[in-house]
Amino acid sequence: MTDADPAADGGVAPGGTDPAVEAIFDAVAATAPEIRAALPGRRVESGTDNPSGESVMAGDLYADELLGDAITAVDGVGSFVSEERETAVDAGGAVGEADGEPPYAVAIDPLDGSSNLRSNNAMGTVVGVYDAPLPATGRDLVAAGYVLYGPITTMVVADDAGVREEVVEADADGSVSRTVVEDDLRLPDDPLVYGFGGRVPDWPDDFTAYAREIEDELKLRYGGAMVGDVNQVLTYGGIFAYPALNSAPDGKLRLSFEANPIAYIIERAGGAATDGEVDILDVEPEGVHDRVPLYVGNEALIERLQAALD
Ligand code: AFP
């Protein structure tokens, strides 16, 4: 068990991760119980839109504020990007390898799936830790993770040591604990579930043909929050996609703080991730809010998907 305060246990990081990276996930975990406790009172629209033009819930703004304060306070963080903010926040210096400069830029979706607030379904926080200024490709990720607010609050973390699942809990003394419950998460070899976003009439014909095949083979698991749907794939094997649509050829999900972190996690767990043509981690972004089609899951299913879209 690791307290979500590195000083509490000397910053001993699981798997030998850079303590500065571990401090970022400690900061994310430390906010989780407070964000979860605040959700019942923040199920309404804020009346504002985010840089992607999407309606923002009160819960989105609250999570963004808490996470922004916690992450930018970490010594190793030089820059912070959020779905809810137009531009990067300077958090202490130019990210990169220069001596003395903070090495990391962090990109987050503070409350992925916030439209599930009204229906009380799963949602969570997505985190990407890059060692290059943003926008950057997924190859510049050194770690990624997501908090999942389900029946249990869990955090999945992927880094050089692999992929692990932690239970995040507020202790009686007010501290927050991170308990590793799975220390080597791998996609099961035999896929079981699928979840495809967008409206079926808006799917291109080639994706529709692929979806029809998958529907005959796997069980539908689509909950409207990428973190919950991807966690199904990570747990049971299968495929999650928010595909290119006829009305939106770039799909819906953002590369920097949704597709890249999820692709990094799934690939570290033995799976694959593509935009339909190339590995998601190789997509070159122009801006931090660039959208990209996302298909992630078992390698064989992704290979079939790419053949179907050729
Ligand atoms: P919200 O955060 O606005 O609920 O959007 C969630 C999301 O970005 C991603 O988590 C889901 O996979 C996808 O959108 C669901 O989109 P649809 O509502 O179009 O199914």
Boltz pocket constraint, residues with backbone or C-beta under 6 A from the ligand:
constraints:
  - pocket:
      binder: B
      contacts: [[A, 54], [A, 55], [A, 111], [A, 112], [A, 113], [A, 114], [A, 115], [A, 116], [A, 197], [A, 198], [A, 224], [A, 225], [A, 226], [A, 227], [A, 242], [A, 252], [A, 253]]
      max_distance: 6.0
